Amino acid sequence: MLDVEIEKQNGDKVLLSEIGGNVQDFIVSSISLDTIYESHEGRHGRQDMGAYYEDRTITVPVYFHAYELLHVPLLRDKLFAILNSNEPFYIRELRRPKMRQYAFIEPTEQARMKEGTEDVFVGGKRYLVRPSSDFSFEQEGLYGFTEIEFETVGLPFAESIGTSLDLEESGALQPEIWSHGMGLSFEKESQKYTHKVEEEQEFRIYNASNVAFPVPFQIDFTITISEVGGGDDGIRVTNVTNGSQLTFNGDMGNDDTLVYDKAKVTRNSLNALNEADKEFLTLSTGWNTLRMERASSAKIAVDTRFYYI
């Protein structure tokens, strides 16, 4: 009824079903919170100083069925080789849209299953995880049973498989990458992430995430500025929605390419952080209104993954 895809950070992918695993469930916990309070003498209660997301667990009960007793340790070790990794990897959930059952057929037809009873990806989200503790298989005859608890690595959020520029280039009609529940907008403009603008011109960027980040250093977030006209005094891009901005003070010509990638700033692939103000543009959830200043014209592309609680 279920399956799990394992994707190593080198791009290698495997389904647990392909190596003998039978997934019984895919249980995603809520995210644990680090809450901060202050107490003051002479006052009742505590003062709320905020809270931060920490991590979450994903529990996967799985079993295998060997065809003979000597096959049991072989399947066990094959699953260990994939799952018991000290390097984090991505996991994705697959489920059947409908209960598995045979289709009605003519007497001369070969037996087949009804449509919609094969495992498919549950949306276009993935989690970066590693096992949170050791696990072992309990053998019962030709079967081996275990329950693996994964914990998120880095951010506790699900992230989109595709990026905003993938969405712009290929659209949302890719069920293994984009799906319902990912915050996508039906407005055509919401899938436009590359804009050619003139000075003081405003344009809009849609962020499908349901969680915002005060700084872009933890996420896949890149702004590429090229084809700059009149950029002798550099360029500034301001997010009018939340007040964040990026300012590059170096000379920018039509053949130059400026890239803000997390905390890195490069011009024509060379480090240019010393020519940039120490502030970075971020996106709020939903619609963001951006404005370009200083240069007379520029091409601006925003490439980001989307993140989900």
C-alpha positions as CSV (number, residue, x, y, z in Angstrom):
1,M,0.0,0.0,0.0
2,L,3.0,2.3,0.5
3,D,6.6,2.8,-0.6
4,V,9.5,5.1,0.2
5,E,12.0,6.5,-2.2
6,I,15.6,7.0,-0.9
7,E,17.6,9.6,-2.8
8,K,21.3,9.9,-1.9
9,Q,22.9,13.3,-2.2
10,N,24.8,12.1,-5.3
11,G,21.5,11.7,-7.0
12,D,21.2,7.8,-6.7
13,K,17.6,6.8,-6.1
14,V,16.0,3.5,-5.0
15,L,12.6,2.4,-3.8
16,L,12.5,0.3,-0.7
17,S,10.2,-2.1,-2.6
18,E,13.1,-2.6,-5.2
19,I,15.3,-4.0,-2.5
20,G,12.7,-6.2,-0.8
21,G,11.2,-3.8,1.7
22,N,7.5,-3.6,2.3
23,V,6.4,-0.3,3.8
24,Q,3.5,-0.4,6.2
25,D,3.2,3.3,7.0
26,F,4.9,6.7,6.7
27,I,4.2,8.6,9.9
28,V,5.3,12.3,9.9
29,S,5.4,14.0,13.3
30,S,4.7,17.7,14.0
31,I,7.9,19.8,14.4
32,S,9.2,20.2,17.9
33,L,9.5,23.8,19.2
34,D,12.2,25.5,21.1
35,T,10.2,27.9,23.2
36,I,11.7,30.9,25.0
37,Y,10.2,32.6,28.0
38,E,11.4,35.1,30.6
39,S,10.2,35.4,34.2
40,H,10.2,38.6,36.2
41,E,10.1,38.9,39.9
42,G,6.8,40.3,41.2
43,R,4.9,39.4,38.1
44,H,2.6,36.5,37.4
45,G,3.3,34.1,34.6
46,R,6.0,34.3,32.0
47,Q,6.8,36.7,29.1
48,D,6.7,35.0,25.7
49,M,10.0,35.6,23.9
50,G,9.1,33.5,20.9
51,A,9.7,30.0,19.6
52,Y,11.8,28.4,16.9
53,Y,11.3,25.2,15.0
54,E,13.8,22.4,15.8
55,D,13.3,19.0,14.2
56,R,10.8,16.4,13.4
57,T,10.7,12.6,13.2
58,I,9.4,10.4,10.4
59,T,8.6,6.8,11.4
60,V,8.5,4.0,8.8
61,P,7.5,0.4,9.8
62,V,8.9,-2.0,7.2
63,Y,9.2,-5.7,6.7
64,F,10.7,-8.1,4.2
65,H,9.7,-11.6,3.0
66,A,12.6,-14.0,2.1
67,Y,12.1,-17.0,-0.2
68,E,14.3,-19.2,2.0
69,L,16.0,-18.9,5.4
70,L,19.4,-18.2,3.9
71,H,17.9,-15.2,2.1
72,V,16.9,-13.5,5.4
73,P,20.3,-12.1,6.2
74,L,20.9,-11.1,2.6
75,L,17.8,-9.0,2.6
76,R,18.6,-7.6,6.0
77,D,22.1,-6.5,4.9
78,K,20.8,-5.0,1.7
79,L,18.3,-2.8,3.6
80,F,21.0,-1.9,6.1
81,A,23.3,-0.8,3.3
82,I,20.7,1.7,2.1
83,L,19.1,2.8,5.3
84,N,21.8,2.7,8.0
85,S,23.8,5.6,6.5
86,N,25.9,8.2,8.4
87,E,25.3,10.6,5.5
88,P,21.9,12.3,5.3
89,F,19.6,11.5,2.4
90,Y,16.2,12.5,1.0
91,I,13.1,10.4,1.5
92,R,9.8,10.7,-0.4
93,E,6.5,9.0,0.3
94,L,4.4,6.9,-2.1
95,R,0.9,5.7,-1.6
96,R,-1.9,4.1,-3.6
97,P,-4.8,6.5,-4.5
98,K,-7.2,3.6,-4.2
99,M,-7.3,0.3,-2.4
100,R,-5.7,-2.4,-4.5
101,Q,-8.3,-4.6,-6.4
102,Y,-8.8,-6.3,-9.7
103,A,-10.6,-4.6,-12.5
104,F,-13.7,-6.1,-14.1
105,I,-12.7,-7.8,-17.4
106,E,-14.1,-9.8,-20.3
107,P,-13.7,-13.6,-20.1
108,T,-11.0,-13.4,-22.8
109,E,-8.9,-10.7,-21.1
110,Q,-5.9,-11.2,-18.9
111,A,-6.3,-10.3,-15.2
112,R,-5.3,-6.8,-14.3
113,M,-5.6,-4.3,-11.5
114,K,-7.9,-1.3,-11.4
115,E,-6.5,2.0,-12.4
116,G,-5.3,4.1,-9.5
117,T,-4.2,1.2,-7.4
118,E,-0.4,1.5,-8.0
119,D,1.9,3.5,-5.7
120,V,2.4,7.1,-6.8
121,F,4.4,9.9,-5.2
122,V,2.5,11.9,-2.6
123,G,3.1,15.4,-4.0
124,G,6.4,16.9,-4.9
125,K,7.9,17.2,-1.4
126,R,10.9,15.5,0.2
127,Y,12.7,15.5,3.6
128,L,16.4,15.4,4.3
129,V,16.9,12.8,7.1
130,R,19.1,10.2,8.7
131,P,18.2,7.4,11.1
132,S,17.8,8.8,14.6
133,S,18.8,5.5,16.3
134,D,19.9,2.0,15.6
135,F,17.3,-0.6,14.5
136,S,17.2,-4.3,14.0
137,F,14.9,-6.8,12.2
138,E,12.9,-9.2,14.3
139,Q,12.8,-12.5,12.4
140,E,9.6,-14.5,12.3
141,G,10.2,-17.4,9.9
142,L,10.8,-16.0,6.5
143,Y,9.8,-12.5,7.5
144,G,11.8,-9.7,9.1
145,F,10.1,-6.8,10.8
146,T,11.5,-3.4,12.0
147,E,10.5,0.2,12.6
148,I,12.9,2.9,11.5
149,E,12.7,6.4,13.0
150,F,14.3,9.1,10.9
151,E,15.1,12.6,12.1
152,T,15.3,15.7,9.9
153,V,18.8,17.1,9.2
154,G,19.2,20.9,9.1
155,L,15.8,22.3,8.5
156,P,12.7,20.3,9.8
157,F,10.6,21.3,6.8
158,A,9.6,19.5,3.7
159,E,11.1,21.0,0.6
160,S,9.8,21.1,-3.0
161,I,11.6,18.8,-5.5
162,G,11.4,21.5,-8.2
163,T,12.5,25.1,-8.0
164,S,10.7,28.3,-9.1
165,L,12.6,28.4,-12.4
166,D,11.6,24.8,-13.0
167,L,8.0,25.9,-12.5
168,E,8.4,28.8,-14.8
169,E,10.0,26.7,-17.5
170,S,7.8,23.6,-17.4
171,G,4.7,24.6,-15.6
172,A,2.8,22.8,-12.8
173,L,1.4,19.9,-14.8
174,Q,4.1,17.5,-13.5
175,P,2.4,15.3,-10.8
176,E,5.7,13.9,-9.5
177,I,7.1,17.4,-9.0
178,W,4.1,19.7,-8.3
179,S,0.7,18.8,-6.8
180,H,-2.2,20.0,-4.6
181,G,-1.1,21.0,-1.1
182,M,2.0,22.8,-2.3
183,G,0.6,26.3,-2.1
184,L,0.7,26.9,-5.8
185,S,-1.5,29.7,-7.2
186,F,-3.7,29.4,-10.3
187,E,-2.7,32.9,-11.4
188,K,-0.6,32.7,-14.5
189,E,1.7,35.5,-13.2
190,S,2.5,33.4,-10.2
191,Q,4.7,31.1,-12.3
192,K,6.8,33.9,-13.7
193,Y,10.2,34.3,-11.9
194,T,12.3,36.0,-14.5
195,H,11.6,39.7,-15.2
196,K,13.1,42.4,-17.4
197,V,12.5,45.7,-15.6
198,E,13.4,49.3,-15.8
199,E,14.5,51.6,-12.9
200,E,11.8,52.1,-10.2
201,Q,9.6,49.5,-11.9
202,E,7.9,47.1,-9.5
203,F,7.3,43.4,-10.3
204,R,5.8,40.5,-8.3
205,I,7.3,37.2,-7.1
206,Y,5.1,34.4,-5.7
207,N,6.5,32.3,-2.8
208,A,4.5,29.1,-2.5
209,S,6.1,28.2,0.9
210,N,4.0,28.3,4.1
211,V,7.1,29.2,6.2
212,A,9.2,32.3,5.8
213,F,12.9,32.8,6.6
214,P,14.4,36.0,8.1
215,V,17.7,35.3,6.2
216,P,18.1,33.2,3.0
217,F,21.3,31.4,4.2
218,Q,19.6,28.1,5.2
219,I,17.6,27.5,2.0
220,D,18.1,27.0,-1.8
221,F,17.6,30.7,-2.8
222,T,19.4,32.4,-5.7
223,I,18.9,35.8,-7.3
224,T,20.6,36.3,-10.7
225,I,20.9,39.8,-12.2
226,S,22.1,40.2,-15.8
227,E,21.8,42.4,-18.9
228,V,22.2,45.5,-16.7
229,G,21.9,48.9,-18.4
230,G,23.1,52.1,-16.8
231,G,24.7,50.2,-13.9
232,D,27.7,52.5,-13.2
233,D,26.4,53.0,-9.6
234,G,25.5,49.4,-9.1
235,I,22.0,48.1,-8.5
236,R,19.5,47.7,-5.7
237,V,16.5,45.4,-5.5
238,T,14.0,46.0,-2.6
239,N,11.3,43.7,-1.5
240,V,8.6,46.3,-0.8
241,T,6.5,43.7,1.0
242,N,8.8,43.0,3.9
243,G,11.5,45.8,3.6
244,S,14.4,43.5,2.9
245,Q,16.8,44.4,0.1
246,L,20.1,43.7,-1.7
247,T,22.5,46.5,-2.7
248,F,25.5,46.0,-5.0
249,N,27.8,49.0,-5.2
250,G,30.1,47.8,-8.0
251,D,29.9,48.8,-11.6
252,M,27.5,46.6,-13.6
253,G,27.6,46.3,-17.4
254,N,25.4,44.6,-19.9
255,D,27.8,41.6,-20.1
256,D,28.1,41.1,-16.3
257,T,26.2,38.5,-14.3
258,L,25.6,39.1,-10.6
259,V,24.6,36.2,-8.4
260,Y,23.3,36.2,-4.8
261,D,23.4,32.5,-3.7
262,K,22.7,32.2,0.0
263,A,25.5,34.2,1.7
264,K,27.7,34.3,-1.4
265,V,27.8,37.2,-3.9
266,T,29.7,36.7,-7.2
267,R,30.1,38.8,-10.3
268,N,31.0,36.8,-13.4
269,S,31.8,33.8,-11.0
270,L,34.3,35.9,-9.0
271,N,33.8,36.7,-5.3
272,A,32.2,40.2,-5.0
273,L,31.0,40.2,-1.5
274,N,33.2,43.2,-0.6
275,E,31.2,45.3,-3.1
276,A,27.8,44.4,-1.6
277,D,26.0,45.8,1.4
278,K,25.8,43.3,4.2
279,E,22.0,42.7,3.8
280,F,20.1,40.2,1.8
281,L,16.7,40.1,0.2
282,T,14.2,37.6,1.5
283,L,10.7,36.5,0.4
284,S,7.6,36.5,2.6
285,T,5.0,33.8,2.0
286,G,2.6,34.4,-0.8
287,W,3.0,37.5,-3.1
288,N,6.0,39.8,-2.8
289,T,6.3,43.1,-4.6
290,L,9.9,43.9,-5.6
291,R,11.4,47.1,-7.1
292,M,14.7,47.6,-8.9
293,E,16.7,50.9,-8.4
294,R,20.0,52.6,-9.4
295,A,20.4,50.9,-12.8
296,S,18.2,51.9,-15.8
297,S,17.3,48.3,-16.7
298,A,18.1,44.7,-15.7
299,K,17.0,41.1,-16.0
300,I,16.3,39.6,-12.6
301,A,15.7,35.9,-12.0
302,V,14.6,34.4,-8.7
303,D,15.3,30.7,-8.2
304,T,14.1,29.1,-5.0
305,R,12.7,25.9,-3.6
306,F,9.5,26.1,-1.5
307,Y,9.4,24.9,2.1
308,Y,6.5,23.5,4.1
309,I,5.7,22.9,7.8
